[in-house]
Amino acid sequence: MPPDPIIIDEIIPPGKHGFRRDARGRPVESTLAQFLAKWLDNWLRIPGTNYKIGLDPLLSLFPGIGSTLASAGGLIILVEAVRSRVSIAVLLRMAGNLLMNTLCDFLPALGPVISAFFKSNLRNLRLLQDWQAGHHERVKRSTWRLFALLALIVVSLMGMLLGIFTLYVWLLTHLFHP
């Protein structure tokens, strides 16, 4: 039986035309998200190493417009996640990855270096591919672990601030009221 013909102006819902396998043997869709993640995070091998960088850290060298272009590519990956009906928690995690990368891009010299190592688009693509391959519980579980870790960090910082404030008040009361 021949495959369905592809009509150029047709919007193809996720999963309609089957899956291909990635390097780990997991079924994944061939999407625009893969193309963007490769070009934004893994496009060019640094000579003498096996490490690759993409257009994202290179574009962030141009303040404002470069970071905006790179973030627009990352937003397309998020749109693909919405089309795949990713859960809200996973979508928030993906948006957090993109936001962190975008905020780091605004640091003058350190931003492109952080962006080259963080690779938010590849992280988001991995989450999307795991979701599309049917590993919903594993993706949700890892997302909730990340949120729990972030909550623990925030609570710890607030506790430290409260302790410092208490120490400050105690010092002031003992220094000015003998």
OpenMM code with the backbone's topology and positions (N, CA, C; nanometers):
from openmm import Vec3, app, unit

residues = "MET PRO PRO ASP PRO ILE ILE ILE ASP GLU ILE ILE PRO PRO GLY LYS HIS GLY PHE ARG ARG ASP ALA ARG GLY ARG PRO VAL GLU SER THR LEU ALA GLN PHE LEU ALA LYS TRP LEU ASP ASN TRP LEU ARG ILE PRO GLY THR ASN TYR LYS ILE GLY LEU ASP PRO LEU LEU SER LEU PHE PRO GLY ILE GLY SER THR LEU ALA SER ALA GLY GLY LEU ILE ILE LEU VAL GLU ALA VAL ARG SER ARG VAL SER ILE ALA VAL LEU LEU ARG MET ALA GLY ASN LEU LEU MET ASN THR LEU CYS ASP PHE LEU PRO ALA LEU GLY PRO VAL ILE SER ALA PHE PHE LYS SER ASN LEU ARG ASN LEU ARG LEU LEU GLN ASP TRP GLN ALA GLY HIS HIS GLU ARG VAL LYS ARG SER THR TRP ARG LEU PHE ALA LEU LEU ALA LEU ILE VAL VAL SER LEU MET GLY MET LEU LEU GLY ILE PHE THR LEU TYR VAL TRP LEU LEU THR HIS LEU PHE HIS PRO".split()
positions = [
    Vec3(0.0841, -0.1163, 0.0000),
    Vec3(0.0000, 0.0000, 0.0000),
    Vec3(0.0897, 0.1241, 0.0000),
    Vec3(0.0766, 0.2123, -0.0968),
    Vec3(0.1613, 0.3316, -0.1033),
    Vec3(0.1258, 0.4296, 0.0079),
    Vec3(0.2268, 0.5070, 0.0544),
    Vec3(0.1969, 0.6045, 0.1601),
    Vec3(0.1063, 0.7153, 0.1087),
    Vec3(0.0402, 0.7813, 0.2048),
    Vec3(-0.0473, 0.8932, 0.1693),
    Vec3(0.0337, 1.0020, 0.1017),
    Vec3(-0.0198, 1.0624, -0.0026),
    Vec3(0.0537, 1.1738, -0.0645),
    Vec3(0.0551, 1.2938, 0.0293),
    Vec3(0.1657, 1.3654, 0.0277),
    Vec3(0.1779, 1.4846, 0.1116),
    Vec3(0.1386, 1.6052, 0.0287),
    Vec3(0.0394, 1.6781, 0.0776),
    Vec3(-0.0047, 1.8001, 0.0118),
    Vec3(0.0738, 1.9146, 0.0733),
    Vec3(0.1343, 1.9966, -0.0094),
    Vec3(0.2283, 2.0978, 0.0377),
    Vec3(0.1684, 2.1925, 0.1394),
    Vec3(0.0480, 2.2397, 0.1231),
    Vec3(-0.0101, 2.3352, 0.2148),
    Vec3(-0.0870, 2.2700, 0.3299),
    Vec3(-0.0737, 2.1406, 0.3456),
    Vec3(-0.1448, 2.0694, 0.4497),
    Vec3(-0.0700, 2.0808, 0.5821),
    Vec3(-0.1425, 2.1000, 0.6909),
    Vec3(-0.0825, 2.0961, 0.8233),
    Vec3(-0.0908, 1.9528, 0.8707),
    Vec3(0.0255, 1.8950, 0.8960),
    Vec3(0.0318, 1.7540, 0.9319),
    Vec3(0.0341, 1.7428, 1.0841),
    Vec3(-0.0676, 1.6782, 1.1428),
    Vec3(-0.0673, 1.6618, 1.2877),
    Vec3(0.0443, 1.5661, 1.3302),
    Vec3(0.0918, 1.5778, 1.4549),
    Vec3(0.1995, 1.4909, 1.5008),
    Vec3(0.1616, 1.3442, 1.4906),
    Vec3(0.2543, 1.2619, 1.4444),
    Vec3(0.2355, 1.1185, 1.4412),
    Vec3(0.1607, 1.0650, 1.3214),
    Vec3(0.1158, 1.1482, 1.2300),
    Vec3(0.0331, 1.0999, 1.1198),
    Vec3(0.1113, 1.0123, 1.0222),
    Vec3(0.2342, 1.0497, 0.9940),
    Vec3(0.3091, 0.9772, 0.8922),
    Vec3(0.4161, 0.8864, 0.9503),
    Vec3(0.3973, 0.8374, 1.0703),
    Vec3(0.4882, 0.7393, 1.1269),
    Vec3(0.6090, 0.8008, 1.1943),
    Vec3(0.6934, 0.7128, 1.2469),
    Vec3(0.8103, 0.7544, 1.3212),
    Vec3(0.9363, 0.7009, 1.2559),
    Vec3(1.0475, 0.7665, 1.2843),
    Vec3(1.1776, 0.7104, 1.2523),
    Vec3(1.2487, 0.6885, 1.3847),
    Vec3(1.3585, 0.6173, 1.3849),
    Vec3(1.4295, 0.5857, 1.5094),
    Vec3(1.5522, 0.6742, 1.5253),
    Vec3(1.5786, 0.7176, 1.6509),
    Vec3(1.6993, 0.7966, 1.6757),
    Vec3(1.8146, 0.7032, 1.7122),
    Vec3(1.9264, 0.7588, 1.7578),
    Vec3(2.0461, 0.6794, 1.7880),
    Vec3(2.0221, 0.5800, 1.9013),
    Vec3(1.9296, 0.6095, 1.9908),
    Vec3(1.8989, 0.5194, 2.1024),
    Vec3(1.7907, 0.4177, 2.0668),
    Vec3(1.7417, 0.4225, 1.9441),
    Vec3(1.6371, 0.3297, 1.9016),
    Vec3(1.4976, 0.3732, 1.9390),
    Vec3(1.4814, 0.4955, 1.9894),
    Vec3(1.3491, 0.5452, 2.0266),
    Vec3(1.2793, 0.6009, 1.9037),
    Vec3(1.1485, 0.5779, 1.8913),
    Vec3(1.0772, 0.6376, 1.7776),
    Vec3(1.0595, 0.7876, 1.7994),
    Vec3(1.0947, 0.8654, 1.7000),
    Vec3(1.0772, 1.0100, 1.7064),
    Vec3(1.0272, 1.0598, 1.5722),
    Vec3(0.9593, 1.1716, 1.5751),
    Vec3(0.9127, 1.2321, 1.4516),
    Vec3(1.0232, 1.3170, 1.3912),
    Vec3(1.0277, 1.3222, 1.2620),
    Vec3(1.1184, 1.4134, 1.1950),
    Vec3(1.0483, 1.5475, 1.1863),
    Vec3(1.0985, 1.6461, 1.2556),
    Vec3(1.0274, 1.7726, 1.2653),
    Vec3(1.1190, 1.8902, 1.2422),
    Vec3(1.0571, 2.0040, 1.2346),
    Vec3(1.1296, 2.1293, 1.2289),
    Vec3(1.2083, 2.1505, 1.3577),
    Vec3(1.1598, 2.0954, 1.4693),
    Vec3(1.2285, 2.1087, 1.5978),
    Vec3(1.3683, 2.0475, 1.5914),
    Vec3(1.3816, 1.9324, 1.5264),
    Vec3(1.5138, 1.8699, 1.5130),
    Vec3(1.6067, 1.9590, 1.4319),
    Vec3(1.5575, 2.0112, 1.3240),
    Vec3(1.6368, 2.0978, 1.2377),
    Vec3(1.6853, 2.2204, 1.3152),
    Vec3(1.5934, 2.2857, 1.3865),
    Vec3(1.6290, 2.4061, 1.4611),
    Vec3(1.7261, 2.3760, 1.5745),
    Vec3(1.7026, 2.2675, 1.6485),
    Vec3(1.7917, 2.2339, 1.7594),
    Vec3(1.9327, 2.2066, 1.7091),
    Vec3(1.9425, 2.1389, 1.5958),
    Vec3(2.0759, 2.1108, 1.5403),
    Vec3(2.1456, 2.2408, 1.5018),
    Vec3(2.0783, 2.3272, 1.4300),
    Vec3(2.1419, 2.4493, 1.3818),
    Vec3(2.1672, 2.5496, 1.4938),
    Vec3(2.0795, 2.5545, 1.5918),
    Vec3(2.0974, 2.6517, 1.6990),
    Vec3(2.1974, 2.6063, 1.8050),
    Vec3(2.2111, 2.4750, 1.8270),
    Vec3(2.2966, 2.4277, 1.9364),
    Vec3(2.4107, 2.3355, 1.8957),
    Vec3(2.4068, 2.2754, 1.7786),
    Vec3(2.5042, 2.1710, 1.7461),
    Vec3(2.5499, 2.1773, 1.6014),
    Vec3(2.5726, 2.2918, 1.5480),
    Vec3(2.5965, 2.3072, 1.4052),
    Vec3(2.7417, 2.2945, 1.3653),
    Vec3(2.8331, 2.3526, 1.4408),
    Vec3(2.9718, 2.3668, 1.4003),
    Vec3(3.0645, 2.3014, 1.5031),
    Vec3(3.1490, 2.2096, 1.4568),
    Vec3(3.2444, 2.1452, 1.5466),
    Vec3(3.3637, 2.2377, 1.5657),
    Vec3(3.4036, 2.2553, 1.6907),
    Vec3(3.5206, 2.3380, 1.7209),
    Vec3(3.6440, 2.2586, 1.6794),
    Vec3(3.7301, 2.3155, 1.5934),
    Vec3(3.8474, 2.2418, 1.5442),
    Vec3(3.9361, 2.1917, 1.6587),
    Vec3(3.9796, 2.0677, 1.6459),
    Vec3(4.0656, 2.0072, 1.7460),
    Vec3(3.9915, 1.9441, 1.8615),
    Vec3(3.8598, 1.9566, 1.8632),
    Vec3(3.7790, 1.8975, 1.9701),
    Vec3(3.6617, 1.8223, 1.9083),
    Vec3(3.5882, 1.7535, 1.9917),
    Vec3(3.4638, 1.6897, 1.9479),
    Vec3(3.3421, 1.7698, 1.9921),
    Vec3(3.3656, 1.8911, 2.0420),
    Vec3(3.2568, 1.9736, 2.0930),
    Vec3(3.1982, 2.0580, 1.9808),
    Vec3(3.0655, 2.0667, 1.9802),
    Vec3(2.9963, 2.1439, 1.8772),
    Vec3(2.9232, 2.2613, 1.9390),
    Vec3(2.9193, 2.3706, 1.8643),
    Vec3(2.8385, 2.4859, 1.9021),
    Vec3(2.7437, 2.5152, 1.7870),
    Vec3(2.6438, 2.5956, 1.8144),
    Vec3(2.5467, 2.6285, 1.7104),
    Vec3(2.5411, 2.7772, 1.6863),
    Vec3(2.4378, 2.8154, 1.6165),
    Vec3(2.4201, 2.9568, 1.5843),
    Vec3(2.3757, 3.0391, 1.7052),
    Vec3(2.3163, 2.9759, 1.8049),
    Vec3(2.2674, 3.0488, 1.9213),
    Vec3(2.3782, 3.1287, 1.9907),
    Vec3(2.4907, 3.0672, 2.0305),
    Vec3(2.5943, 3.1502, 2.0940),
    Vec3(2.6590, 3.2491, 1.9973),
    Vec3(2.6629, 3.2146, 1.8706),
    Vec3(2.7215, 3.3070, 1.7729),
    Vec3(2.6294, 3.4272, 1.7512),
    Vec3(2.4996, 3.4027, 1.7433),
    Vec3(2.4044, 3.5126, 1.7258),
    Vec3(2.3992, 3.6025, 1.8490),
    Vec3(2.4219, 3.5435, 1.9674),
    Vec3(2.4145, 3.6251, 2.0886),
    Vec3(2.5319, 3.7209, 2.1012),
    Vec3(2.6302, 3.7080, 2.0135),
    Vec3(2.7390, 3.8065, 2.0106),
    Vec3(2.6903, 3.9414, 1.9603),
    Vec3(2.5772, 3.9416, 1.8902),
    Vec3(2.5156, 4.0653, 1.8417),
    Vec3(2.4008, 4.1000, 1.9359),
    Vec3(2.4224, 4.1958, 2.0269),
    Vec3(2.3208, 4.2251, 2.1295),
    Vec3(2.1849, 4.2610, 2.0692),
    Vec3(2.0818, 4.2120, 2.1359),
    Vec3(1.9455, 4.2463, 2.0948),
    Vec3(1.8934, 4.1604, 1.9825),
    Vec3(1.9346, 4.1891, 1.8612),
    Vec3(1.8759, 4.1210, 1.7453),
    Vec3(1.9199, 3.9748, 1.7359),
    Vec3(2.0452, 3.9444, 1.7685),
    Vec3(2.0926, 3.8063, 1.7606),
    Vec3(2.0225, 3.7172, 1.8611),
    Vec3(2.0103, 3.7652, 1.9827),
    Vec3(1.9418, 3.6892, 2.0861),
    Vec3(1.7941, 3.6723, 2.0534),
    Vec3(1.7343, 3.7741, 1.9954),
    Vec3(1.5936, 3.7668, 1.9567),
    Vec3(1.5718, 3.6608, 1.8496),
    Vec3(1.6610, 3.6557, 1.7512),
    Vec3(1.6499, 3.5544, 1.6459),
    Vec3(1.6668, 3.4131, 1.7018),
    Vec3(1.7653, 3.3958, 1.7889),
    Vec3(1.7872, 3.2633, 1.8473),
    Vec3(1.6686, 3.2216, 1.9338),
    Vec3(1.6132, 3.3148, 2.0104),
    Vec3(1.4974, 3.2832, 2.0943),
    Vec3(1.3740, 3.2520, 2.0097),
    Vec3(1.3607, 3.3169, 1.8947),
    Vec3(1.2479, 3.2876, 1.8054),
    Vec3(1.2554, 3.1432, 1.7560),
    Vec3(1.3763, 3.0964, 1.7267),
    Vec3(1.3917, 2.9560, 1.6874),
    Vec3(1.3526, 2.8624, 1.7998),
    Vec3(1.3891, 2.8984, 1.9233),
    Vec3(1.3508, 2.8174, 2.0385),
    Vec3(1.2002, 2.8174, 2.0612),
    Vec3(1.1351, 2.9280, 2.0312),
    Vec3(0.9892, 2.9345, 2.0446),
    Vec3(0.9191, 2.8392, 1.9475),
    Vec3(0.9781, 2.8199, 1.8314),
    Vec3(0.9194, 2.7264, 1.7353),
    Vec3(0.9220, 2.5845, 1.7917),
    Vec3(1.0268, 2.5506, 1.8657),
    Vec3(1.0329, 2.4192, 1.9303),
    Vec3(0.9220, 2.4090, 2.0358),
    Vec3(0.8953, 2.5175, 2.1065),
    Vec3(0.7859, 2.5164, 2.2042),
    Vec3(0.6503, 2.4994, 2.1358),
    Vec3(0.6327, 2.5617, 2.0214),
    Vec3(0.5080, 2.5451, 1.9454),
    Vec3(0.4912, 2.3994, 1.9038),
    Vec3(0.5995, 2.3369, 1.8631),
    Vec3(0.5943, 2.1945, 1.8277),
    Vec3(0.5543, 2.1102, 1.9492),
    Vec3(0.6014, 2.1503, 2.0673),
    Vec3(0.5636, 2.0791, 2.1900),
    Vec3(0.4143, 2.0952, 2.2181),
    Vec3(0.3611, 2.2143, 2.1949),
    Vec3(0.2178, 2.2362, 2.2139),
    Vec3(0.1393, 2.1504, 2.1160),
    Vec3(0.1861, 2.1417, 1.9918),
    Vec3(0.1188, 2.0573, 1.8913),
    Vec3(0.1195, 1.9105, 1.9327),
    Vec3(0.2240, 1.8694, 2.0061),
    Vec3(0.2347, 1.7306, 2.0510),
    Vec3(0.1615, 1.7066, 2.1816),
    Vec3(0.0918, 1.8084, 2.2298),
    Vec3(0.0117, 1.8000, 2.3522),
    Vec3(0.0955, 1.7619, 2.4748),
    Vec3(0.2105, 1.8269, 2.4874),
    Vec3(0.2967, 1.8078, 2.6032),
    Vec3(0.2249, 1.8643, 2.7252),
    Vec3(0.2434, 1.8015, 2.8417),
    Vec3(0.1756, 1.8493, 2.9629),
    Vec3(0.2247, 1.9891, 3.0003),
    Vec3(0.1449, 2.0574, 3.0799),
    Vec3(0.1770, 2.1941, 3.1213),
    Vec3(0.3096, 2.1978, 3.1972),
    Vec3(0.3328, 2.1014, 3.2859),
    Vec3(0.4569, 2.0999, 3.3641),
    Vec3(0.5790, 2.0885, 3.2734),
    Vec3(0.5725, 2.0011, 3.1747),
    Vec3(0.6849, 1.9837, 3.0827),
    Vec3(0.7010, 2.1075, 2.9957),
    Vec3(0.5900, 2.1659, 2.9541),
    Vec3(0.5964, 2.2888, 2.8740),
    Vec3(0.6594, 2.4022, 2.9551),
    Vec3(0.6275, 2.4117, 3.0837),
    Vec3(0.6893, 2.5125, 3.1692),
    Vec3(0.8397, 2.4881, 3.1836),
    Vec3(0.8781, 2.3619, 3.1923),
    Vec3(1.0213, 2.3294, 3.2004),
    Vec3(1.0931, 2.3716, 3.0724),
    Vec3(1.0314, 2.3434, 2.9594),
    Vec3(1.0907, 2.3820, 2.8317),
    Vec3(1.0997, 2.5339, 2.8202),
    Vec3(0.9943, 2.6028, 2.8623),
    Vec3(0.9961, 2.7494, 2.8590),
    Vec3(1.1029, 2.8033, 2.9533),
    Vec3(1.1229, 2.7385, 3.0670),
    Vec3(1.2280, 2.7787, 3.1602),
    Vec3(1.3663, 2.7630, 3.0998),
    Vec3(1.3874, 2.6526, 3.0269),
    Vec3(1.5155, 2.6338, 2.9580),
    Vec3(1.5399, 2.7473, 2.8592),
    Vec3(1.4381, 2.7792, 2.7828),
    Vec3(1.4509, 2.8855, 2.6828),
    Vec3(1.4718, 3.0215, 2.7497),
    Vec3(1.3988, 3.0482, 2.8569),
    Vec3(1.4136, 3.1748, 2.9279),
    Vec3(1.5534, 3.1890, 2.9868),
    Vec3(1.6054, 3.0813, 3.0463),
    Vec3(1.7401, 3.0876, 3.1036),
    Vec3(1.8435, 3.1171, 2.9956),
    Vec3(1.8300, 3.0515, 2.8813),
    Vec3(1.9218, 3.0746, 2.7711),
    Vec3(1.9120, 3.2188, 2.7210),
    Vec3(1.7906, 3.2691, 2.7095),
    Vec3(1.7703, 3.4058, 2.6618),
    Vec3(1.8284, 3.5075, 2.7595),
    Vec3(1.8062, 3.4864, 2.8886),
    Vec3(1.8602, 3.5786, 2.9884),
    Vec3(2.0128, 3.5750, 2.9900),
    Vec3(2.0698, 3.4569, 2.9736),
    Vec3(2.2163, 3.4462, 2.9700),
    Vec3(2.2737, 3.5157, 2.8467),
    Vec3(2.1985, 3.5183, 2.7383),
    Vec3(2.2466, 3.5835, 2.6163),
    Vec3(2.2685, 3.7334, 2.6353),
    Vec3(2.2043, 3.7918, 2.7351),
    Vec3(2.2189, 3.9350, 2.7569),
    Vec3(2.3427, 3.9702, 2.8403),
    Vec3(2.4137, 3.8702, 2.8914),
    Vec3(2.5402, 3.8973, 2.9601),
    Vec3(2.6465, 3.9223, 2.8541),
    Vec3(2.7168, 4.0343, 2.8602),
    Vec3(2.8049, 4.0755, 2.7507),
    Vec3(2.9088, 3.9727, 2.7060),
    Vec3(2.9930, 3.9223, 2.7921),
    Vec3(3.0991, 3.8319, 2.7461),
    Vec3(3.0713, 3.6877, 2.7851),
    Vec3(3.0081, 3.6691, 2.8976),
    Vec3(2.9854, 3.5347, 2.9513),
    Vec3(2.8637, 3.4664, 2.8885),
    Vec3(2.7676, 3.5428, 2.8401),
    Vec3(2.6437, 3.4877, 2.7859),
    Vec3(2.6613, 3.3868, 2.6736),
    Vec3(2.7389, 3.4208, 2.5691),
    Vec3(2.7581, 3.3236, 2.4614),
    Vec3(2.8273, 3.1944, 2.5076),
    Vec3(2.9160, 3.2053, 2.6055),
    Vec3(2.9838, 3.0861, 2.6581),
    Vec3(2.8838, 2.9970, 2.7311),
    Vec3(2.8011, 3.0582, 2.8159),
    Vec3(2.6987, 2.9817, 2.8871),
    Vec3(2.6025, 2.9176, 2.7869),
    Vec3(2.5633, 2.9919, 2.6857),
    Vec3(2.4710, 2.9411, 2.5832),
    Vec3(2.5315, 2.8229, 2.5077),
    Vec3(2.6623, 2.8279, 2.4824),
    Vec3(2.7285, 2.7189, 2.4104),
    Vec3(2.7292, 2.5901, 2.4916),
    Vec3(2.7332, 2.6023, 2.6246),
    Vec3(2.7356, 2.4833, 2.7087),
    Vec3(2.5970, 2.4400, 2.7548),
    Vec3(2.5038, 2.5328, 2.7702),
    Vec3(2.3704, 2.4993, 2.8210),
    Vec3(2.2858, 2.4265, 2.7173),
    Vec3(2.2882, 2.4693, 2.5923),
    Vec3(2.2170, 2.4062, 2.4803),
    Vec3(2.0687, 2.3821, 2.5115),
    Vec3(1.9967, 2.4902, 2.5346),
    Vec3(1.8561, 2.4794, 2.5731),
    Vec3(1.7701, 2.4146, 2.4654),
    Vec3(1.8009, 2.4386, 2.3401),
    Vec3(1.7183, 2.3823, 2.2327),
    Vec3(1.7335, 2.2309, 2.2243),
    Vec3(1.8543, 2.1799, 2.2450),
    Vec3(1.8728, 2.0348, 2.2473),
    Vec3(1.8054, 1.9728, 2.3693),
    Vec3(1.8097, 2.0423, 2.4828),
    Vec3(1.7384, 1.9937, 2.6021),
    Vec3(1.5887, 1.9843, 2.5732),
    Vec3(1.5349, 2.0905, 2.5126),
    Vec3(1.3919, 2.0915, 2.4821),
    Vec3(1.3565, 1.9859, 2.3782),
    Vec3(1.4436, 1.9667, 2.2795),
    Vec3(1.4185, 1.8633, 2.1786),
    Vec3(1.4171, 1.7252, 2.2434),
    Vec3(1.5094, 1.6999, 2.3360),
    Vec3(1.5136, 1.5705, 2.4042),
    Vec3(1.3851, 1.5478, 2.4835),
    Vec3(1.3380, 1.6508, 2.5535),
    Vec3(1.2114, 1.6384, 2.6270),
    Vec3(1.0958, 1.6105, 2.5311),
    Vec3(1.0920, 1.6828, 2.4195),
    Vec3(0.9854, 1.6650, 2.3202),
    Vec3(0.9895, 1.5252, 2.2593),
    Vec3(1.1081, 1.4774, 2.2247),
    Vec3(1.1198, 1.3446, 2.1643),
    Vec3(1.0797, 1.2353, 2.2623),
    Vec3(1.1202, 1.2491, 2.3885),
    Vec3(1.0784, 1.1503, 2.4886),
    Vec3(0.9271, 1.1508, 2.5036),
    Vec3(0.8661, 1.2695, 2.5007),
    Vec3(0.7207, 1.2784, 2.5115),
    Vec3(0.6546, 1.2143, 2.3904),
    Vec3(0.7043, 1.2442, 2.2706),
    Vec3(0.6459, 1.1896, 2.1485),
    Vec3(0.6643, 1.0378, 2.1400),
    Vec3(0.7718, 0.9868, 2.2015),
    Vec3(0.7968, 0.8431, 2.1983),
    Vec3(0.7091, 0.7685, 2.2989),
    Vec3(0.6316, 0.8412, 2.3776),
    Vec3(0.5388, 0.7772, 2.4702),
    Vec3(0.5912, 0.7629, 2.6118),
    Vec3(0.7029, 0.8238, 2.6446),
    Vec3(0.7606, 0.8152, 2.7785),
    Vec3(0.7086, 0.9297, 2.8655),
    Vec3(0.5782, 0.9446, 2.8714),
    Vec3(0.5160, 1.0576, 2.9396),
    Vec3(0.5478, 1.0592, 3.0886),
    Vec3(0.5359, 0.9446, 3.1544),
    Vec3(0.5577, 0.9397, 3.2990),
    Vec3(0.7026, 0.9720, 3.3345),
    Vec3(0.7983, 0.9225, 3.2547),
    Vec3(0.9395, 0.9504, 3.2826),
    Vec3(0.9692, 1.0998, 3.2675),
    Vec3(0.9131, 1.1618, 3.1640),
    Vec3(0.9357, 1.3044, 3.1420),
    Vec3(0.8700, 1.3850, 3.2539),
    Vec3(0.7475, 1.3485, 3.2921),
    Vec3(0.6795, 1.4199, 3.4003),
    Vec3(0.7555, 1.4039, 3.5318),
    Vec3(0.8040, 1.2817, 3.5590),
    Vec3(0.8753, 1.2550, 3.6834),
    Vec3(1.0040, 1.3383, 3.6915),
    Vec3(1.0804, 1.3435, 3.5824),
    Vec3(1.2036, 1.4220, 3.5840),
    Vec3(1.1731, 1.5716, 3.5954),
    Vec3(1.0616, 1.6146, 3.5378),
    Vec3(1.0225, 1.7548, 3.5474),
    Vec3(0.9853, 1.7902, 3.6906),
    Vec3(0.9087, 1.7034, 3.7566),
    Vec3(0.8704, 1.7323, 3.8948),
    Vec3(0.9909, 1.7289, 3.9869),
    Vec3(1.0892, 1.6434, 3.9579),
    Vec3(1.2134, 1.6437, 4.0371),
    Vec3(1.2851, 1.7775, 4.0225),
    Vec3(1.2905, 1.8288, 3.9009),
    Vec3(1.3547, 1.9582, 3.8787),
    Vec3(1.2807, 2.0681, 3.9542),
    Vec3(1.1470, 2.0691, 3.9468),
    Vec3(1.0687, 2.1699, 4.0177),
    Vec3(1.0893, 2.1578, 4.1688),
    Vec3(1.0976, 2.0355, 4.2203),
    Vec3(1.1206, 2.0156, 4.3638),
    Vec3(1.2584, 2.0688, 4.4034),
    Vec3(1.3587, 2.0455, 4.3195),
    Vec3(1.4928, 2.0964, 4.3472),
    Vec3(1.4930, 2.2495, 4.3473),
    Vec3(1.4272, 2.3093, 4.2492),
    Vec3(1.4190, 2.4551, 4.2436),
    Vec3(1.3452, 2.5103, 4.3656),
    Vec3(1.2379, 2.4446, 4.4073),
    Vec3(1.1640, 2.4881, 4.5259),
    Vec3(1.2518, 2.4769, 4.6505),
    Vec3(1.3296, 2.3709, 4.6616),
    Vec3(1.4208, 2.3545, 4.7744),
    Vec3(1.5257, 2.4651, 4.7770),
    Vec3(1.5773, 2.5014, 4.6606),
    Vec3(1.6754, 2.6097, 4.6527),
    Vec3(1.6128, 2.7418, 4.6949),
    Vec3(1.4920, 2.7702, 4.6464),
    Vec3(1.4240, 2.8952, 4.6811),
    Vec3(1.3958, 2.8995, 4.8313),
    Vec3(1.3466, 2.7901, 4.8890),
    Vec3(1.3181, 2.7861, 5.0330),
    Vec3(1.4476, 2.8032, 5.1125),
    Vec3(1.5556, 2.7408, 5.0679),
    Vec3(1.6846, 2.7563, 5.1362),
    Vec3(1.7327, 2.9006, 5.1315),
    Vec3(1.7219, 2.9637, 5.0159),
    Vec3(1.7632, 3.1040, 5.0052),
    Vec3(1.6777, 3.1946, 5.0929),
    Vec3(1.5482, 3.1690, 5.0964),
    Vec3(1.4604, 3.2493, 5.1813),
    Vec3(1.4949, 3.2282, 5.3288),
    Vec3(1.5272, 3.1060, 5.3670),
    Vec3(1.5681, 3.0779, 5.5043),
    Vec3(1.6976, 3.1493, 5.5399),
    Vec3(1.7922, 3.1498, 5.4455),
    Vec3(1.9172, 3.2216, 5.4698),
    Vec3(1.8913, 3.3705, 5.4832),
    Vec3(1.8075, 3.4262, 5.3972),
    Vec3(1.7744, 3.5686, 5.4079),
    Vec3(1.7057, 3.6011, 5.5397),
    Vec3(1.6161, 3.5150, 5.5830),
    Vec3(1.5484, 3.5352, 5.7106),
    Vec3(1.6486, 3.5296, 5.8255),
    Vec3(1.7414, 3.4341, 5.8189),
    Vec3(1.8447, 3.4247, 5.9220),
    Vec3(1.9345, 3.5467, 5.9245),
    Vec3(1.9743, 3.5961, 5.8093),
    Vec3(2.0578, 3.7165, 5.8023),
    Vec3(1.9810, 3.8375, 5.8542),
    Vec3(1.8543, 3.8482, 5.8179),
    Vec3(1.7719, 3.9594, 5.8657),
    Vec3(1.7573, 3.9534, 6.0177),
    Vec3(1.7355, 3.8346, 6.0726),
    Vec3(1.7235, 3.8186, 6.2171),
    Vec3(1.8539, 3.8571, 6.2864),
    Vec3(1.9655, 3.8147, 6.2323),
    Vec3(2.0955, 3.8516, 6.2869),
    Vec3(2.1160, 4.0023, 6.2805),
    Vec3(2.0782, 4.0632, 6.1730),
    Vec3(2.0899, 4.2081, 6.1542),
    Vec3(2.0072, 4.2830, 6.2586),
    Vec3(1.8839, 4.2407, 6.2790),
    Vec3(1.7970, 4.3043, 6.3781),
    Vec3(1.8539, 4.2842, 6.5175),
    Vec3(1.9019, 4.1654, 6.5487),
    Vec3(1.9599, 4.1374, 6.6797),
    Vec3(2.0826, 4.2258, 6.7047),
    Vec3(2.1697, 4.2389, 6.6012),
    Vec3(2.2876, 4.3240, 6.6161),
    Vec3(2.2491, 4.4701, 6.6385),
    Vec3(2.1519, 4.5185, 6.5629),
    Vec3(2.1081, 4.6567, 6.5792),
    Vec3(2.0496, 4.6817, 6.7179),
    Vec3(1.9715, 4.5901, 6.7684),
    Vec3(1.9113, 4.6095, 6.9007),
    Vec3(2.0171, 4.6045, 7.0105),
    Vec3(2.1206, 4.5251, 6.9956),
    Vec3(2.2241, 4.5163, 7.0973),
    Vec3(2.3289, 4.6262, 7.0865),
    Vec3(2.3486, 4.6839, 6.9683),
    Vec3(2.4456, 4.7908, 6.9522),
    Vec3(2.3915, 4.9259, 6.9956),
    Vec3(2.2648, 4.9516, 6.9685),
    Vec3(2.2077, 5.0838, 6.9975),
    Vec3(2.1284, 5.0880, 7.1277),
    Vec3(2.1009, 4.9743, 7.1858),
    Vec3(2.0279, 4.9694, 7.3140),
    Vec3(2.1048, 4.8824, 7.4117),
    Vec3(2.2044, 4.9429, 7.4801),
    Vec3(2.2872, 4.8613, 7.5714),
    Vec3(2.2183, 4.8186, 7.6966),
] * unit.nanometer
topology = app.Topology()
chain = topology.addChain("A")
for resn in residues:
    res = topology.addResidue(resn, chain)
    for name in ("N", "CA", "C"):
        topology.addAtom(name, app.Element.getBySymbol(name[0]), res)
